[in-house]
């Protein structure tokens, strides 16, 4: 496997980063998870725009332009002979010292990993996921804004550990007010009275790229625009349908939360239609390899 690292393609075993890199020492950096489908890098401009916004928010200057990053991603995919892949693009603060001061990091580190990924088994898309509600609360926006897709994922990992202990693949995270924010790695939606509803970003949810796709598809699927509303676990339990979205997960149904079946306990018609429409979209909406 070839890895793009600071302007060069190197073998996986040679893709080495200093132990003094602040991305490792302090989680000081940003990233994007991107997908390619049959030779099309899905919504790459949107991902690169979000990466740039995340970097600007933490005063990190990406040492490559969007055009150069696009060329590097394409180069890495071609080198690994991949057309259907998961792409991890990472920019760290770079090598510094053991102190926190980012001014000691003179040059950011950029690397790109391309590989195949199967986040959930196929039967989850037919039968739905089982979730729990984690006791770990989502970081408050005043502490770490969820719009920043940073390398500091410990908050999510703690909730993921709870899911692991419960024997389920995902966990819902509530914010400090007790409203639903998102899951550990995915946005969450419900269907109620033929409306698709998701928590607002102000609740602690990342504005996911697949979340944006659902916003666009909602009127076509239900005849109504996507609604952003504060949701409680009661809203989840009593929903007609529930589903998650993410770059790796795509759109995956939820069948049960905290031991309670969602409606019939099977994926609903709105979710299934969204999945079909999403699969059509990824065939052409992006940058060709």
C-alpha positions in Angstrom: 0.0 0.0 0.0 1.2 3.5 -0.9 0.7 6.4 1.5 1.0 10.1 0.5 3.2 11.8 3.1 4.4 15.4 2.8 4.5 15.4 -1.0 5.7 11.9 -1.7 4.2 8.4 -2.1 5.9 6.0 0.3 5.2 2.4 1.3 3.0 1.8 4.3 5.9 0.7 6.4 7.9 3.8 5.6 5.0 6.2 6.4 6.6 7.4 9.6 5.8 10.5 11.6 7.8 12.0 14.5 6.8 11.3 18.0 7.1 15.1 18.5 4.3 15.7 16.0 1.6 17.7 17.8 -1.1 15.7 16.0 0.1 12.7 18.1 1.0 14.5 21.2 -2.1 16.7 21.5 -4.6 15.8 18.8 -3.7 19.1 17.2 -4.9 18.7 13.6 -7.8 18.2 11.3 -9.0 15.5 9.0 -11.6 14.4 6.5 -13.0 10.9 5.7 -13.9 10.8 2.0 -15.3 8.0 -0.3 -14.8 7.1 -3.9 -17.3 5.1 -5.8 -16.4 3.4 -9.1 -13.8 6.0 -9.9 -15.7 9.0 -8.6 -14.5 10.8 -5.5 -17.8 11.7 -3.9 -18.3 15.4 -3.1 -14.6 16.1 -2.8 -14.9 19.9 -3.1 -17.3 19.9 -0.1 -14.9 17.8 1.9 -11.9 20.0 1.1 -14.0 23.1 2.0 -14.8 21.7 5.4 -11.2 20.7 5.9 -10.1 24.3 5.2 -12.8 25.7 7.5 -11.7 23.3 10.3 -8.0 24.3 9.8 -8.8 28.0 9.8 -10.8 27.6 13.0 -7.7 26.4 14.8 -5.3 28.7 12.9 -3.6 25.9 11.1 -2.4 26.7 7.6 -2.7 23.8 5.2 0.5 23.8 3.1 -1.3 22.6 -0.1 -4.0 24.2 -2.2 -7.3 22.5 -2.8 -6.1 21.7 -6.4 -2.9 20.2 -5.0 -4.8 18.1 -2.4 -7.2 16.9 -5.2 -4.2 15.8 -7.3 -2.6 14.1 -4.3 -5.7 12.1 -3.5 -6.1 11.0 -7.2 -2.4 10.1 -7.3 -2.7 8.0 -4.1 -5.9 6.2 -5.4 -4.2 5.4 -8.7 -1.0 4.2 -7.0 -3.1 1.7 -5.0 -5.3 0.8 -8.0 -8.4 1.7 -6.1 -11.7 2.9 -7.6 -14.0 2.1 -4.6 -12.2 3.3 -1.5 -12.2 5.2 1.8 -9.8 8.1 1.8 -8.4 9.6 5.0 -6.9 13.0 4.5 -5.1 14.4 7.6 -3.3 17.6 8.3 -1.5 17.9 11.7 0.2 20.9 13.3 3.5 19.2 12.6 6.7 18.6 14.6 7.2 20.7 17.7 8.4 20.2 21.2 6.8 18.9 24.4 5.0 22.1 25.1 1.6 23.1 23.8 2.6 26.2 21.9 1.7 25.7 18.2 4.2 28.3 17.2 6.9 25.8 17.8 5.6 23.7 15.0 7.1 25.1 11.9 5.7 22.9 9.2 2.3 21.0 9.1 2.3 17.3 8.3 0.0 16.1 5.5 -0.8 12.5 4.8 -3.4 10.6 2.8 -4.4 7.0 3.3 -6.6 5.2 0.7 -8.0 1.8 1.5 -11.2 -0.3 1.3 -13.6 -0.1 4.2 -16.6 -2.0 5.4 -17.9 -0.2 8.5 -21.0 -2.3 9.0 -21.9 -5.8 7.8 -24.5 -5.9 5.0 -27.1 -7.4 7.2 -27.2 -4.2 9.3 -28.6 -2.4 6.2 -31.3 -5.0 5.9 -32.1 -5.4 9.6 -31.0 -2.2 11.2 -28.6 -1.3 14.0 -29.1 -1.6 17.7 -28.0 1.5 19.7 -27.7 2.6 23.3 -27.6 6.1 24.7 -24.2 6.8 26.2 -23.7 8.4 29.6 -20.7 10.3 28.1 -22.0 13.8 27.0 -21.0 15.6 23.9 -18.4 18.3 24.3 -20.1 21.7 24.7 -19.6 24.0 21.6 -18.0 26.6 23.8 -15.2 24.1 24.7 -14.7 22.5 21.3 -17.0 23.5 18.4 -18.4 20.3 16.7 -17.9 22.1 13.3 -14.2 21.5 13.7 -13.4 18.0 12.5 -10.3 17.7 14.7 -8.0 14.8 15.5 -9.2 15.0 19.2 -11.8 12.3 19.2 -11.5 11.1 22.8 -15.0 12.4 23.6 -16.4 10.1 20.9 -14.1 7.2 21.8 -15.4 7.2 25.4 -19.0 6.9 24.2 -17.8 4.2 21.7 -16.4 2.2 24.6 -19.8 2.2 26.2 -21.3 0.9 23.0 -18.7 -1.9 22.9 -19.5 -2.9 26.5 -23.2 -3.0 25.7 -22.5 -5.2 22.6 -23.9 -2.7 20.1 -22.1 -1.0 17.2 -23.1 2.6 18.0 -24.1 5.0 20.8 -26.2 8.1 20.9 -24.5 11.1 22.5 -26.6 13.7 24.3 -25.5 17.3 24.8 -25.2 19.1 28.2 -28.9 20.0 28.1 -29.9 16.4 27.5 -30.8 16.8 23.8 -29.7 14.3 21.2 -26.5 15.6 19.5 -25.2 12.7 17.3 -23.7 9.3 17.5 -20.0 8.5 18.1 -19.2 8.6 14.4 -22.5 9.3 12.6 -25.3 11.9 12.4 -28.7 10.7 13.6 -32.2 11.2 12.0 -35.7 10.2 12.7 -38.8 10.1 10.6 -42.0 11.3 12.3 -45.3 12.1 10.6 -43.6 11.7 7.2 -41.0 14.3 8.1 -37.2 13.7 8.3 -35.8 15.4 11.4 -32.3 15.7 12.7 -30.7 17.7 15.5 -29.3 21.1 14.6 -25.5 21.7 14.6 -26.0 24.0 17.6 -26.9 20.8 19.6 -23.4 19.5 19.1 -23.8 17.7 15.7 -21.2 17.8 13.0 -22.6 19.1 9.7 -21.8 15.8 7.9 -21.4 15.6 4.1 -23.9 12.7 4.0 -26.2 14.8 6.3 -26.1 17.5 3.7 -27.1 14.9 1.0 -30.1 13.9 3.1 -31.1 17.5 3.3 -31.1 17.6 -0.5 -32.9 14.3 -0.9 -35.6 14.9 1.8 -38.1 16.8 -0.5 -37.8 14.2 -3.2 -38.4 11.3 -0.8 -41.1 12.8 1.5 -42.3 15.9 -0.3 -41.2 17.9 2.7 -37.9 19.7 3.6 -35.6 18.4 6.2 -36.4 19.7 9.7 -33.7 20.6 12.3 -35.2 20.3 15.8 -34.0 19.6 19.3 -34.7 15.9 19.9 -34.9 13.9 23.1 -34.6 10.2 23.6 -38.4 10.1 23.8 -38.5 11.4 20.2 -36.2 8.6 19.2 -38.1 5.9 21.0 -41.4 7.0 19.5 -40.2 7.7 16.0 -41.7 6.0 12.9 -38.1 5.4 11.7 -34.6 6.1 12.7 -31.3 6.1 10.7 -27.7 7.2 10.8 -25.5 8.8 8.2 -21.8 9.1 7.7 -19.2 8.9 5.0 -18.1 5.4 6.0 -21.6 4.3 7.1 -23.5 6.0 4.2 -27.2 5.6 5.3 -27.9 2.8 7.7 -31.2 2.0 9.4 -31.7 1.8 13.2 -34.0 -0.9 14.5 -33.6 -0.6 18.3 -32.4 2.0 20.9 -31.9 1.2 24.5 -33.7 -2.1 24.2 -36.8 -0.4 22.6 -37.8 -1.3 19.1 -38.2 1.6 16.7 -41.8 1.2 15.3 -41.9 -2.4 13.8 -38.2 -2.9 14.5 -37.4 -3.1 10.8 -36.0 -0.5 8.3 -38.8 1.8 7.2 -39.8 2.9 3.7 -38.4 6.4 3.9 -35.0 5.1 5.0 -35.0 2.5 2.3 -35.9 5.1 -0.4 -33.1 7.4 0.9 -30.6 4.5 0.6 -31.7 3.9 -3.0 -31.5 7.6 -4.0 -28.1 7.9 -2.3 -26.7 5.0 -4.3 -27.8 6.7 -7.5 -26.2 9.9 -6.5 -22.7 8.6 -5.7 -22.3 7.3 -9.3 -21.8 10.8 -10.7 -21.6 13.4 -8.0 -17.9 14.0 -7.6 -14.4 14.2 -9.1 -13.2 11.5 -11.4 -10.0 9.6 -10.4 
